[in-house]
């Protein structure tokens, strides 16, 4: 989840199709994908929801994360207002999904000039019990590290004897994407 234009859809496309699409449509509904991969010789299965960040679609986003085990809060590193707007989503998930135990702050678009310092993002993450990672959906930088961190948490949860709530499957959302503007 996160504010509009923070790169959530580009991340989902990168995660599911290992590519970057320059012109992605503004997300107006929620798109779903399942991602399966191997981490430390164990299978990891994730369900990923790509949610709309605009005010008028927030109710759709809530329905997607209400049973989440994990939340990724995206912001655009090149836009300080995007970083500030992320706090809304962090508070909403913590309020509406108190059992969501794995929370990540994702600074996206690190291929651009950053307006958010690492210190500022790390301080915010620490204050809110989030893991902070930086990625670029465009260049693929940091994507493997993100999935390794998720895999570590996923496997730790399994070792604790907890069951994941859902299975994950990759669905092609390319046909749903249209050029914006």
N, C-alpha and C positions, 0 to 999 in steps of 0.2 A: 504494500500500500504506500501511498505517498501523494504529494501534490501533482497537478498536471505537468506534463512535459519533463518529468524527472527521469524518464527512460525505462519505465516499468515494462512496457510492451516490447521495446528493443531488447531488454534483458530476456524476456520470455522467448522471443524468437531466437536469440543467441543460444539460450539453454536448450531449446527443443530442436532447432534446425542447424545449429552451428554456423549461422550466418548473420550478417547485419543488413537490414533493409534501410536505406537512407530515408525513404519517405513512408512512414507508418501513419496510419490514421489515428486520430484522437480516439481513445477507447471510450465508448458510450455504454457498454454493458460489461459483463465480466466474461473473460475467456479462461478456459480451464485446460491444463495440460498435466500429463503424468510424465515424470522423468524417472528413469531407472538407470542406475550406473553402479559400478563396482568400486568400493572404497575399502582399502586394507583387506582385500580378498573376501569382502562381504557384500551382499547385494543391498543397495539402498533404493527405496521406492518413495518418491515424493509426489504429492499433489500440489500443483502451483496454480493459483488463481491470479490472473491479471485483471486488476480492478481499475475502474475509472477514478480519476482524482478530482474531477470537477464537483463543485458544491451540489449541483442538481442530481448527481448520481451517487451520492454518499450512501443512501439507503441500500443500493445494490451492493456496494462494497461491504457494508455491515453484514449482509446475509452470507457473504463469502467467507468472512473470517470468524464467524461466531463460534465455530468448533475447532479452530486452528490449534495445532501443537506448536507452531512456529510462525513468526511474522518477520518479514523483511520490510524495513522502512526505508524507502528510496528518497534521495534528494539529488538535485543537480548541483555538483560541486562548483559550477560556474555561475551559480545564481544564489546569492545569500538569502533571498526571499524564499526560495525553495527549501533551503535548510531550515529556516524559521518555521515554515508551514508544516514541516515534518512533525513538530511537537504535537500538533492536533491529532495526528494519526497515532502517535505513541500513546497519548492519553486515552484515546478511544479504545484501542486494543486492550490496554491495561484495565480499563473500566469494564468493557463488555466481555472480555475473555481473560478473566483472572488466572485461569489455568494454563494459559499460553506460556510455556516455560522457556522457549528458545527465541530470543529477540535479537535481531540484527539491525544495525544502522548501516545502510549502504550508500556510500558516496559514489554516485555514478558520474560519468562523463569526465573522468580524470585525464582524458586526452585534451581537454580544453583548459584554459587558464582558470585556476581555482580562485573563488572569492571566499572560500571557507577554509580556514587554517586547520591543519591536522590537530593542533592543540584544542581549538574550539570544538571540533567534532568529537575528539577523544574525551574532553571534559563532559560534554553533553551525554555521550554514551555511558560514561562512568556513573554520572548522576542518575541515570535512568536504567541502570543494569542491562545495558545493551552491549553486544559485541560490535565493534566498528571495523568495517572493511571497505576498501576503495576498489572500484572496478571501472572498466570502460566496456560497455556492451558493444561499442563500435569497433574497438581494436582487440577485444577479447582479454585485455589485461585484467588480472585479478579474478577472472571467472573461475578458473580451476581452484584457486585458493578459497573462494567462497564455497564451492561445492565440497572441498575437503573439510572446511569448518562445519558445514551442515552435516556431512557424513560422520564426522567425529561425534557430534551431538546425537545424531540418529542412532549410531551404534552404542553410545553410552546409555541412551534411553532403553534400547533393547537389552543391554546387559543388566539394567536395573529391573528387568522383568516386566517393563511396561510395554503395552501393545500400541502400535500406531493406530490411529482412528480410521484411516482410509488407505486404499491402494492408489497408486498413481499411474497414469497412462498418458503418453504424449499424443496430443491431437493436433492435427494440422490446422492452424488458425490463419494461414496465409490468405485464404479466400475471403476471410472476414475483414482483412485489412484493406483499407482504401487510402489513397493519398489525401492528406489533409491540406486544405487551402489551395 
